[in-house]
Amino acid sequence: MNADVTRSLRNDTIKIRNQPVPLIVEENLVGMPIFVTLEQRQTVMAIENCWCIDDEWRRSEPVSWLCYRVVLNSGQRLVLCHNLVDKCWCRQSGYDASEH
């Protein structure tokens, strides 16, 4: 058996995946994303999907997100999430929207 398979993980080797990455998003008058700044400012050409996450009712802090699967003018697809509690925007990292 391979030694790597039987070795246990240490706390410093665990990497959390799919964490939100803060970014700058410009909204239209109704709050939908129209521009995103990654390395440069890009136009949101299409919104392919939109969904809400109002979950985790048992937490001490409320959770309320509005998420968009978008296509940018560069052709890049990504998921933008708007935290409706603190009004911040983020990108869902580790997620390739073109696969879904």
C-alpha positions as CSV (number, residue, x, y, z in Angstrom):
1,M,0.0,0.0,0.0
2,N,1.3,3.5,-0.8
3,A,2.6,5.4,2.2
4,D,0.8,8.5,1.0
5,V,-2.6,6.8,1.2
6,T,-2.2,5.7,4.9
7,R,-0.6,8.9,6.2
8,S,-3.0,11.1,8.2
9,L,-3.4,14.7,7.4
10,R,-1.9,17.3,9.7
11,N,-3.9,20.5,10.4
12,D,-1.4,22.6,8.4
13,T,-2.0,20.5,5.3
14,I,-5.8,21.0,5.1
15,K,-6.8,23.5,2.4
16,I,-10.3,24.9,2.4
17,R,-11.8,24.9,-1.1
18,N,-14.4,27.0,-2.8
19,Q,-14.1,30.0,-0.5
20,P,-15.6,33.2,-1.7
21,V,-13.1,35.7,-3.0
22,P,-14.1,39.4,-2.6
23,L,-14.2,41.5,-5.8
24,I,-15.5,44.8,-7.2
25,V,-18.9,44.5,-8.9
26,E,-20.8,47.4,-10.4
27,E,-24.6,47.0,-10.3
28,N,-27.4,48.5,-12.4
29,L,-30.4,50.3,-10.7
30,V,-32.0,47.1,-9.6
31,G,-28.9,45.6,-8.2
32,M,-27.9,43.2,-11.0
33,P,-24.2,42.9,-11.9
34,I,-23.2,44.8,-15.0
35,F,-19.4,45.2,-14.6
36,V,-16.8,43.1,-12.8
37,T,-13.2,44.0,-12.0
38,L,-10.9,41.0,-12.0
39,E,-7.5,41.9,-13.4
40,Q,-9.3,44.5,-15.5
41,R,-12.9,45.9,-15.7
42,Q,-15.1,43.6,-17.8
43,T,-18.7,43.8,-18.9
44,V,-21.3,41.2,-17.8
45,M,-22.6,40.1,-21.2
46,A,-25.1,37.6,-20.0
47,I,-26.6,36.2,-16.8
48,E,-27.2,32.5,-17.4
49,N,-28.7,31.7,-14.0
50,C,-29.7,33.4,-10.7
51,W,-30.5,31.8,-7.4
52,C,-30.9,32.7,-3.7
53,I,-29.3,31.1,-0.7
54,D,-31.2,31.9,2.5
55,D,-30.0,29.1,4.7
56,E,-28.3,28.3,8.0
57,W,-31.2,29.6,10.1
58,R,-29.5,28.1,13.2
59,R,-26.5,30.4,12.9
60,S,-26.1,33.4,15.1
61,E,-25.4,35.6,12.0
62,P,-28.0,35.6,9.1
63,V,-27.0,34.2,5.7
64,S,-28.6,35.6,2.6
65,W,-26.9,35.5,-0.8
66,L,-28.0,36.2,-4.3
67,C,-25.9,34.3,-6.8
68,Y,-25.5,34.8,-10.5
69,R,-23.8,32.6,-13.1
70,V,-22.5,35.1,-15.6
71,V,-20.6,35.4,-18.9
72,L,-18.1,38.2,-19.2
73,N,-17.1,40.0,-22.4
74,S,-13.9,38.0,-22.4
75,G,-15.9,34.8,-22.6
76,Q,-15.1,33.8,-19.1
77,R,-17.9,32.2,-17.0
78,L,-18.0,32.6,-13.3
79,V,-20.3,32.7,-10.3
80,L,-20.8,36.0,-8.5
81,C,-22.4,36.1,-5.1
82,H,-23.9,39.2,-3.5
83,N,-24.1,39.1,0.3
84,L,-27.4,40.7,1.0
85,V,-26.6,41.2,4.7
86,D,-23.3,43.2,4.3
87,K,-23.8,44.2,0.7
88,C,-20.4,42.8,-0.4
89,W,-19.8,40.9,-3.7
90,C,-17.5,37.9,-4.1
91,R,-16.6,35.3,-6.7
92,Q,-17.0,31.7,-5.9
93,S,-13.4,30.3,-6.2
94,G,-12.6,26.8,-7.3
95,Y,-15.7,26.7,-9.4
96,D,-15.6,26.6,-13.2
97,A,-19.0,27.8,-14.3
98,S,-18.5,26.4,-17.8
99,E,-18.7,22.9,-16.4
100,H,-22.2,23.4,-15.0
